[in-house]
Amino acid sequence: MRKSSLRRACAALCAVSSLALAATACGGTTKEDVKNESTGAAVSAGKADPNAATKKGLTVGFLPKQVNNPYFTSADKGGEAALKELGSRYKEVGPSSATDTSGQVSYVNTLTQQQVDGIAVSAQDPGALCTALKQAMSNKIKVVTYDSDTNPGCRNAFVSQASAEDLGRTEVQLLAEQIGYKGEIAILSAAQTATNQNVWIDFMKKELADPKYKDVKLVKVAYGNDDAQQSFQQTQGLLQQYPNLKGIISPTTVGIKAAAQYLSGSKYKGKVKLTGLGTPNDMRTYVKNGTVDAFELWDPAKLGALAAQTAVALVSGQITGKEGETFKAGGTAYAIGKDGVISLGKPTVFDAKNIDQFDF
């Protein structure tokens, strides 16, 4: 090759290299921006800037499992209010049936075509939405799941209702306060194989191991299989088998309602304490008639608000969804955990003083 030709080739190569470096420095795509094949997680080469300005005028699309469902109406109204406060726009789409998985996919595709800035979705099926959500992410749309997650590699972050540890431990704390930290208690669970129930129960047992519960004795874990009639019968059976029973924890909305129904019509009303996870609409009657003092669940409006705030933080570059990052939302500091999970925090306790403030 002639020296002049060689010089021209080298100059061209240097120019290409310079352009590539410039693109990377300006946030261009590198191989680290794509899916990490070894972990299945979505990886971003960009670094979070917690001090970055919050972008305004964004559009975040909310996709619940089912529109016009009171629970998701409450959650999405929370998201709408948060977006308005942040100077951005809220958009809701979704199927009318809670089992319409294909409908959710089509709505994700529509939001992608509309080029929204962020999508907050409660996934019907972890796997079914992945392809559509990855397509949205490839179009620079930030994806947040809330209430129900998809696979970690198919979204930027998941806003969880509460940690399993918080749910398990706080239910024991609630009941112990109601029985004066003394007496026999039982747990009325869903199915014996229910993973989430078993995790919560494990944390209940760990909490009970604390010396302050030395006079509280867990006598049995019963299973109502999330069936109202079976849960009703299991409650009856517990009280017959353990006449000195002081309290019941039911970490299932079906179980706690069935147990409350039995207790409210029995001689045990007001004497055997009941708590667990329930919805205000299911439990309002039993709180007001003195069957139940207090129970808990997360506040769906706060869950929706945090989903919206997370989406805006992602678009603004304040977070990328990596473990260890922190950000503020609504005046509260949140840390991103493993696999991009953000926990809303401790569940909300409902009692006679506040139950009428909620409708779900």
C-alpha positions as CSV (number, residue, x, y, z in Angstrom):
1,M,0.0,0.0,0.0
2,R,1.3,3.5,-0.8
3,K,2.1,5.8,2.1
4,S,-0.5,8.3,1.2
5,S,-3.2,5.6,1.0
6,L,-2.1,4.2,4.3
7,R,-2.3,7.7,5.9
8,R,-5.9,8.1,4.6
9,A,-6.9,4.7,5.9
10,C,-5.5,5.5,9.4
11,A,-7.2,8.9,9.5
12,A,-10.6,7.3,8.6
13,L,-10.2,4.6,11.3
14,C,-9.3,7.3,13.9
15,A,-12.4,9.3,12.9
16,V,-14.6,6.3,13.3
17,S,-13.1,5.5,16.7
18,S,-13.6,9.1,17.9
19,L,-17.2,9.0,16.9
20,A,-17.8,5.8,18.8
21,L,-16.2,7.2,21.9
22,A,-18.2,10.3,21.6
23,A,-21.4,8.4,21.3
24,T,-20.5,6.3,24.4
25,A,-19.7,9.5,26.4
26,C,-23.1,11.0,25.4
27,G,-25.0,8.0,26.6
28,G,-24.9,6.0,23.4
29,T,-25.7,2.2,23.4
30,T,-23.0,-0.2,24.4
31,K,-23.1,-3.9,24.8
32,E,-23.8,-3.4,28.6
33,D,-27.1,-1.7,27.7
34,V,-28.7,-4.9,26.6
35,K,-29.9,-7.8,28.6
36,N,-27.4,-9.6,30.7
37,E,-27.7,-13.1,29.4
38,S,-26.1,-14.7,32.5
39,T,-28.6,-13.2,35.0
40,G,-31.6,-12.4,32.8
41,A,-31.7,-9.0,34.3
42,A,-31.9,-5.8,32.3
43,V,-28.6,-3.9,32.7
44,S,-28.0,-0.2,32.0
45,A,-24.6,1.2,31.3
46,G,-25.7,4.6,32.4
47,K,-25.0,5.8,36.0
48,A,-27.7,7.1,38.2
49,D,-27.6,10.8,39.2
50,P,-29.7,11.3,42.3
51,N,-29.3,15.0,42.0
52,A,-30.6,15.1,38.4
53,A,-33.5,17.5,37.8
54,T,-37.0,15.9,37.8
55,K,-38.2,16.0,34.2
56,K,-41.7,17.5,33.7
57,G,-44.2,17.0,30.9
58,L,-43.8,13.3,30.8
59,T,-46.5,10.8,30.0
60,V,-46.8,7.6,32.1
61,G,-49.2,4.9,31.1
62,F,-50.8,2.8,33.8
63,L,-51.9,-0.7,32.9
64,P,-53.7,-2.5,35.8
65,K,-54.8,-6.1,35.7
66,Q,-58.3,-4.9,35.4
67,V,-59.8,-1.4,34.9
68,N,-62.8,-0.5,37.1
69,N,-61.6,-2.9,39.8
70,P,-61.9,-0.9,43.1
71,Y,-58.4,-2.0,44.3
72,F,-56.7,-0.9,41.0
73,T,-58.9,2.2,40.8
74,S,-57.5,3.3,44.2
75,A,-53.9,2.4,43.2
76,D,-54.1,4.2,39.8
77,K,-55.7,7.3,41.4
78,G,-52.7,7.4,43.6
79,G,-50.5,7.3,40.5
80,E,-52.5,10.0,38.8
81,A,-52.2,12.3,41.8
82,A,-48.4,11.8,42.1
83,L,-47.9,12.5,38.4
84,K,-49.9,15.7,38.6
85,E,-47.8,16.8,41.5
86,L,-44.6,16.1,39.5
87,G,-45.8,18.1,36.5
88,S,-46.4,15.0,34.3
89,R,-49.4,13.4,32.6
90,Y,-51.3,10.2,33.6
91,K,-52.8,7.8,31.1
92,E,-54.7,4.6,32.0
93,V,-55.5,1.7,29.7
94,G,-56.3,-1.9,30.4
95,P,-58.6,-4.9,30.0
96,S,-62.0,-5.2,31.7
97,S,-61.3,-8.8,32.6
98,A,-58.8,-9.8,35.2
99,T,-57.8,-12.8,33.2
100,D,-57.2,-11.1,29.8
101,T,-53.5,-11.7,29.4
102,S,-53.4,-11.1,25.7
103,G,-55.3,-7.8,26.2
104,Q,-52.5,-6.6,28.4
105,V,-49.9,-7.4,25.7
106,S,-51.9,-5.4,23.1
107,Y,-52.1,-2.4,25.5
108,V,-48.3,-2.5,26.1
109,N,-47.9,-2.5,22.3
110,T,-50.3,0.5,22.0
111,L,-48.4,2.5,24.7
112,T,-45.2,1.7,22.9
113,Q,-46.5,3.0,19.6
114,Q,-47.8,6.1,21.4
115,Q,-44.2,6.7,22.6
116,V,-45.1,7.3,26.3
117,D,-42.2,8.0,28.6
118,G,-43.0,5.3,31.1
119,I,-45.3,2.3,31.7
120,A,-46.5,1.1,35.1
121,V,-48.0,-2.3,34.8
122,S,-49.5,-4.9,37.2
123,A,-48.6,-8.1,35.3
124,Q,-51.3,-10.8,34.8
125,D,-48.7,-13.3,33.6
126,P,-45.0,-13.0,34.4
127,G,-43.9,-14.5,31.0
128,A,-46.6,-13.4,28.6
129,L,-45.7,-9.7,28.8
130,C,-42.0,-10.0,28.5
131,T,-41.6,-9.7,24.8
132,A,-43.9,-6.6,24.6
133,L,-42.2,-5.0,27.6
134,K,-38.7,-5.6,26.2
135,Q,-39.8,-4.0,23.0
136,A,-41.0,-1.0,25.0
137,M,-37.7,-0.8,26.8
138,S,-35.8,-1.0,23.5
139,N,-37.8,2.1,22.5
140,K,-36.3,3.9,25.6
141,I,-39.6,3.6,27.6
142,K,-39.0,3.0,31.3
143,V,-41.0,0.1,32.6
144,V,-42.1,-0.3,36.2
145,T,-44.2,-3.2,37.6
146,Y,-46.3,-2.7,40.6
147,D,-48.5,-5.1,42.7
148,S,-47.6,-8.0,40.5
149,D,-44.2,-8.5,38.9
150,T,-42.9,-9.9,35.6
151,N,-39.4,-11.3,35.1
152,P,-36.6,-9.0,36.3
153,G,-35.2,-8.8,32.8
154,C,-38.4,-7.4,31.4
155,R,-38.7,-4.2,33.4
156,N,-36.5,-1.6,35.1
157,A,-38.0,-1.9,38.6
158,F,-40.7,-3.6,40.6
159,V,-42.6,-1.7,43.3
160,S,-43.6,-4.3,45.9
161,Q,-46.5,-3.9,48.3
162,A,-44.4,-4.7,51.4
163,S,-41.6,-7.0,52.3
164,A,-42.4,-10.6,53.3
165,E,-40.6,-9.9,56.6
166,D,-42.7,-6.8,57.4
167,L,-45.9,-8.6,56.6
168,G,-45.1,-11.6,58.8
169,R,-43.7,-9.7,61.8
170,T,-46.2,-6.9,61.9
171,E,-49.2,-9.4,62.0
172,V,-47.7,-11.0,65.1
173,Q,-47.1,-7.5,66.6
174,L,-50.7,-6.5,66.0
175,L,-52.2,-9.6,67.6
176,A,-49.8,-9.6,70.6
177,E,-50.8,-6.1,71.4
178,Q,-54.5,-7.0,71.3
179,I,-54.1,-10.1,73.6
180,G,-51.7,-8.3,76.0
181,Y,-48.8,-10.5,75.0
182,K,-50.2,-13.5,76.7
183,G,-52.2,-16.6,75.5
184,E,-52.6,-19.3,72.9
185,I,-52.8,-18.2,69.2
186,A,-53.4,-19.9,65.9
187,I,-52.8,-19.1,62.3
188,L,-55.4,-19.6,59.6
189,S,-53.5,-19.8,56.3
190,A,-54.5,-20.4,52.7
191,A,-53.2,-23.6,51.0
192,Q,-50.4,-25.6,52.7
193,T,-48.3,-25.2,49.6
194,A,-48.9,-21.4,49.1
195,T,-45.3,-20.0,48.8
196,N,-46.1,-16.5,50.0
197,Q,-48.2,-17.7,53.0
198,N,-45.4,-20.0,54.1
199,V,-42.8,-17.3,53.9
200,W,-45.0,-15.0,56.0
201,I,-45.6,-17.7,58.5
202,D,-41.8,-18.3,58.8
203,F,-41.3,-14.7,59.7
204,M,-44.2,-14.9,62.2
205,K,-42.4,-17.7,63.9
206,K,-39.2,-15.8,63.9
207,E,-40.9,-12.8,65.5
208,L,-42.5,-15.1,68.1
209,A,-39.0,-16.3,69.1
210,D,-38.4,-12.8,70.6
211,P,-38.3,-13.0,74.4
212,K,-41.1,-10.4,74.6
213,Y,-43.5,-13.1,73.3
214,K,-42.5,-15.7,75.9
215,D,-46.1,-15.9,77.1
216,V,-47.6,-16.2,73.6
217,K,-47.9,-19.8,72.3
218,L,-48.6,-20.7,68.7
219,V,-50.7,-23.9,69.0
220,K,-51.6,-24.6,65.4
221,V,-51.4,-23.5,61.7
222,A,-54.7,-24.4,60.0
223,Y,-55.4,-24.2,56.3
224,G,-58.6,-23.0,54.7
225,N,-57.3,-23.2,51.1
226,D,-58.5,-19.7,50.3
227,D,-62.0,-21.1,50.3
228,A,-64.6,-19.2,52.3
229,Q,-66.5,-22.3,53.5
230,Q,-63.4,-24.3,54.4
231,S,-61.9,-21.2,56.2
232,F,-65.2,-20.8,58.2
233,Q,-65.1,-24.5,59.2
234,Q,-61.4,-24.3,60.2
235,T,-62.1,-21.3,62.4
236,Q,-64.9,-23.3,64.1
237,G,-62.5,-26.3,64.5
238,L,-59.8,-24.2,66.0
239,L,-62.1,-22.8,68.7
240,Q,-63.4,-26.3,69.5
241,Q,-60.0,-27.8,69.7
242,Y,-58.4,-25.0,71.7
243,P,-61.0,-23.5,74.1
244,N,-58.5,-21.2,75.6
245,L,-57.5,-19.7,72.3
246,K,-56.9,-15.9,72.6
247,G,-56.3,-14.9,69.0
248,I,-56.1,-15.9,65.3
249,I,-53.9,-14.5,62.5
250,S,-55.2,-15.0,59.0
251,P,-52.7,-13.8,56.3
252,T,-55.3,-14.2,53.5
253,T,-58.2,-11.9,52.6
254,V,-60.5,-14.9,52.1
255,G,-59.5,-16.5,55.4
256,I,-59.8,-13.4,57.6
257,K,-63.2,-12.5,56.2
258,A,-64.5,-16.1,56.8
259,A,-63.0,-16.1,60.3
260,A,-64.6,-12.8,61.1
261,Q,-68.0,-14.0,59.8
262,Y,-67.8,-17.0,62.2
263,L,-66.7,-15.0,65.2
264,S,-69.3,-12.3,64.8
265,G,-72.1,-14.8,65.2
266,S,-70.6,-16.7,68.0
267,K,-69.9,-16.4,71.8
268,Y,-66.3,-15.7,71.0
269,K,-67.0,-12.3,69.4
270,G,-64.8,-9.7,71.0
271,K,-63.1,-12.3,73.2
272,V,-61.0,-14.1,70.6
273,K,-59.0,-11.5,68.7
274,L,-58.6,-11.7,64.9
275,T,-56.1,-10.0,62.7
276,G,-54.3,-10.6,59.4
277,L,-54.5,-9.3,55.8
278,G,-57.8,-8.0,54.6
279,T,-59.4,-5.3,52.6
280,P,-61.4,-2.5,54.2
281,N,-64.5,-3.2,52.2
282,D,-64.5,-6.9,53.3
283,M,-63.8,-6.1,56.9
284,R,-65.6,-2.8,57.6
285,T,-68.7,-4.5,59.1
286,Y,-66.6,-6.6,61.4
287,V,-64.5,-3.7,62.6
288,K,-67.6,-1.6,63.3
289,N,-69.5,-4.4,65.2
290,G,-66.5,-5.1,67.4
291,T,-65.5,-8.5,66.0
292,V,-62.1,-7.2,64.8
293,D,-60.0,-4.4,66.4
294,A,-57.4,-4.0,63.7
295,F,-56.0,-5.7,60.6
296,E,-53.6,-4.7,57.9
297,L,-52.8,-4.5,54.2
298,W,-50.8,-2.1,52.1
299,D,-52.5,1.1,50.9
300,P,-53.0,0.7,47.1
301,A,-53.1,4.5,46.6
302,K,-49.6,4.8,48.0
303,L,-48.5,1.8,45.9
304,G,-49.7,3.5,42.7
305,A,-48.1,6.8,43.7
306,L,-44.7,5.1,44.3
307,A,-45.0,3.4,40.9
308,A,-45.5,6.7,39.2
309,Q,-42.7,8.4,41.2
310,T,-40.4,5.5,40.3
311,A,-41.2,5.8,36.6
312,V,-40.4,9.6,36.7
313,A,-37.2,9.0,38.6
314,L,-36.1,6.4,36.0
315,V,-36.9,8.7,33.1
316,S,-35.1,11.6,34.8
317,G,-32.0,9.5,35.3
318,Q,-32.1,9.7,39.1
319,I,-32.1,5.9,39.2
320,T,-31.4,3.1,36.7
321,G,-33.0,0.3,38.7
322,K,-29.7,-1.1,40.0
323,E,-29.4,-2.6,43.5
324,G,-28.2,-0.2,46.1
325,E,-29.5,3.0,44.4
326,T,-31.6,5.3,46.5
327,F,-34.1,8.1,45.7
328,K,-36.7,10.2,47.3
329,A,-40.4,9.9,46.5
330,G,-43.1,12.0,48.3
331,G,-40.6,13.0,50.9
332,T,-39.6,9.4,51.7
333,A,-36.3,7.8,50.9
334,Y,-36.4,4.4,49.1
335,A,-33.6,1.9,48.4
336,I,-33.5,-0.4,45.4
337,G,-33.0,-4.0,46.4
338,K,-32.0,-7.2,44.6
339,D,-33.4,-7.6,41.1
340,G,-34.6,-4.0,41.1
341,V,-37.2,-4.4,43.8
342,I,-38.5,-1.4,45.7
343,S,-40.6,-2.1,48.8
344,L,-43.4,0.3,49.7
345,G,-42.7,-0.2,53.3
346,K,-44.7,-1.5,56.3
347,P,-48.3,-2.3,55.6
348,T,-51.2,0.0,56.6
349,V,-53.1,-0.8,59.7
350,F,-56.9,-0.4,59.5
351,D,-59.1,0.2,62.5
352,A,-62.3,1.9,63.4
353,K,-60.6,5.3,63.2
354,N,-59.5,5.2,59.6
355,I,-61.4,2.4,57.8
356,D,-64.0,4.7,56.3
357,Q,-61.2,6.6,54.5
358,F,-60.6,3.6,52.2
359,D,-62.7,2.0,49.4
360,F,-61.3,-1.2,48.0
